[in-house]
Amino acid sequence: MRLAALAFLTLVAACGESKAPALGGDPEQGRLLLRQFACGSCHSIPGVANAGGRVGPPLEGVAKRVYLGGVLPNTPQNMAAFIREPHKADPRTAMPAMGVTEAHARDMVAYLYTLE
Amino acid sequence: MKWLIGLLLLCGAAGVTVLYAGWYDISATDQHLRPTYWLLDTSMRRSIKWRAAEIEVPDLADPQKVRAGAFLYREHCQQCHGAPGVAPKPFALGMTPVPVPLVHTARAWSPAEMFWVVKEGLKMTGMPAWKYRMSDEHIWSVVAFLPAMARLTPGQYANLEFLPVEAQRRSPGEPPSAKRGVQAINQYACVTCHEIPGIVGANAPVGPPLKGIAARVMLGGVLPNSPANMVLWLRAPQQVAPLTAMPDLGVTERDARDIAAYLATLK
């Protein structure tokens, strides 16, 4: 009985963890891309090497943040759009467009959405 | 079966379990349990008496003050507390504790005590602090009006001349203070959207976390961070970033400086 309960709990815990990556992107690839596009020179990003920038807001917990760039409701789609074309969302933003492709943005979003 | 017995024992033993399980009823449809009610009510009464003891009461007989108080009361208090022959608004009736009729309060509490409550508010009762929205002078006007109101018939109240008085906020003057900033951060609801180190309950992820904000380069993604720009951003975010979701909270210059002084400590 005890064993059964334990097995059940383990199963529940495992189910909780294996959330499908946002936008079907590859989180691991996204983590590397965030480094390659130097996102960390402006943002601190947990798990990304040399990402301790203090120009924009820290991205720790960004998966749970309600607004992106202070202007867009946070959804995976909006995050990808904001990464690719920040000025479309807010013409005044200091965040530059880094020439991120749609596929790369999907991977980045997949990683950023693991930061809860 | 042993684990089940162990679990039950744990549940029974710890009041903490009751708390974490969510069994305590915090709904506003029913009053607290009698012991909880007694505890909260007694703490409130004792706290008010103790804190109001040192307050110096100005002359409240001045008819002009009473007249100004009538207008301010109708503008800011009547919605929750009602007035002679006037019921509180529906939202107020749904509150627990339900706001009391001040015609009784005026007879039961001293002017200093009423002044303190209006100015500082009461945690978890729904009574807001008016300190950040009204000058001391205007709060005293309200206090001056309350005993007069307690002696009006519904007809007399309805026939009062409610002569408008201009809104009055606290005057600037004192140099910025991080300590006052902490209170202002609570009073302007910054805590409901931002995670702010050192402030109890400030842990919401609506906007960006303010940890390290003193060293951040940009504000709202659009404005270079400097002490003057921080004050500007706090006072008029939509002027700086027209698309921002951060609302204009009506922060005064003085309060913005106090808030900025606190934020400057978050390195």
Boltz contact constraints between the chains, C-beta under 6 A:
constraints:
  - contact:
      token1: [A, 2]
      token2: [B, 3]
      max_distance: 6.0
  - contact:
      token1: [A, 54]
      token2: [B, 215]
      max_distance: 6.0
  - contact:
      token1: [A, 54]
      token2: [B, 216]
      max_distance: 6.0
  - contact:
      token1: [A, 55]
      token2: [B, 217]
      max_distance: 6.0
  - contact:
      token1: [A, 55]
      token2: [B, 218]
      max_distance: 6.0
  - contact:
      token1: [A, 57]
      token2: [B, 208]
      max_distance: 6.0
  - contact:
      token1: [A, 61]
      token2: [B, 205]
      max_distance: 6.0
  - contact:
      token1: [A, 64]
      token2: [B, 205]
      max_distance: 6.0
  - contact:
      token1: [A, 65]
      token2: [B, 205]
      max_distance: 6.0
  - contact:
      token1: [A, 66]
      token2: [B, 206]
      max_distance: 6.0
  - contact:
      token1: [A, 67]
      token2: [B, 245]
      max_distance: 6.0
  - contact:
      token1: [A, 69]
      token2: [B, 221]
      max_distance: 6.0
  - contact:
      token1: [A, 70]
      token2: [B, 220]
      max_distance: 6.0
  - contact:
      token1: [A, 70]
      token2: [B, 221]
      max_distance: 6.0
  - contact:
      token1: [A, 70]
      token2: [B, 244]
      max_distance: 6.0
  - contact:
      token1: [A, 70]
      token2: [B, 245]
      max_distance: 6.0
  - contact:
      token1: [A, 71]
      token2: [B, 243]
      max_distance: 6.0
  - contact:
      token1: [A, 71]
      token2: [B, 244]
      max_distance: 6.0
  - contact:
      token1: [A, 90]
      token2: [B, 243]
      max_distance: 6.0
  - contact:
      token1: [A, 92]
      token2: [B, 222]
      max_distance: 6.0
  - contact:
      token1: [A, 92]
      token2: [B, 241]
      max_distance: 6.0
  - contact:
      token1: [A, 93]
      token2: [B, 221]
      max_distance: 6.0
  - contact:
      token1: [A, 93]
      token2: [B, 222]
      max_distance: 6.0
  - contact:
      token1: [A, 94]
      token2: [B, 218]
      max_distance: 6.0
  - contact:
      token1: [A, 94]
      token2: [B, 221]
      max_distance: 6.0
